[in-house]
Amino acid sequence: MALTAENLVDVPGLASRWVRLANGARAHYMTAGTSGPAVILLHGGLPGSSGLAGWRFMAPYLGENGFRVYCPDMPGFGLSDTREEYWPDGMESFVDFIDQFATALCLDEFHLAGNSMGCMNTVNYTVAHPDKVTSFILIAGDVGDVVPEHLTPPAGEFRLTAYDGTREGMRTMMEAIIHRGEAISEDLIDMRYLSARDRMDAHAKFWPTLLQYRRITDWTDENRAARLVTKGRLDRLSTPGLYLYGRQDILTPVEWGYVQEDHLPNVQFFYPDECGHQGQTDRPDLFNPVFLEFFRDGKVSGDLADAAGVSDRRPELPLIDRSLVSA
């Protein structure tokens, strides 16, 4: 299949849309569903990432099952505005973007989820605007300084994400984050390559702050650092939250999920099998119904929780309902 006129993979059930933000930027997003509660899904942070690339299996499913789903292209990604004044300055820029995006679409309250960098952005937005987030789901990312700085991620294969700017380099990078090889199509590679080609400088501008996310105490700009503090914030939230961390993640191995679980007593963890860094792409058979049940019911049924690898490292939270059976 060829790409669309906007150089996008054509996915049934997903529509390409644009909106002008209050700061003047043109924001691109994919959307599914026409009624019901709103859901915003946030993509990862490697070159070529986008709302479509990250959520093409999830968004149509939620749209078909009673939700209005929005998958924005973050600044520096997808079809985001390429003008330099709209490049992200750092991780805190994404909090402002999400808020302007939600405001432009008149979304006063919504469910929020993100994968990898999107996980971090979900965390940062939720602690900044807990009144707007009905519930959240995290996938294979980081949670900032709520984890003590002396605890560091186990050695993974993050070197495999070094992108050389070529189409074949894009394939290699995607093979590192997606465990299910058949999910990497030629059209997907083309779409991500073309997007990354036009936004490499924008991506490079914010990337150092993503790598420094857990060590914000080392930043010289205390005002910027204060915006991203999670200690004493994320761990105190009453907003219901889930966290799914793939057992076959080769970038930041599953042991890093265990460490984060030890510091987030109010978040229910899952460790799905046959699942890498981009779990929603690897296991839509599990991730889609987990998202649906949690966003719809506020709970996950017991049999689905077991299939999705609910954590046995500590007692289950009330977010797991053993009296329910998945549809």
ABEGO torsion letter per residue (X at the ends): XBBBAAGBBBBBGBBBBBBBBAAGBBBBBBBBEABEBBBBBBBBABBGBBAAAAAAAAAAAAAAAGBBBBBBBBBGBEABBABAAABBABAAAAAAAAAAAAAAAGBABBBBBBBEAAAAAAAAAAAABAAABABBBBBGBBAEAABBAABBBBBBAAAAABBAGBAAAAAAAAAAABABAAABBAAAAAAAAAAAAAAAAAAAAAAAAAAAAAAAAABABAAAAAAABABGAAAABABBBBBBBBAABAABBAAAAAAAAAABAABBBBBBBGBBABAAAABAAAAAAAAAAAAAAGBBBAAAAAAAGBBAABBBBAABBAABBBX
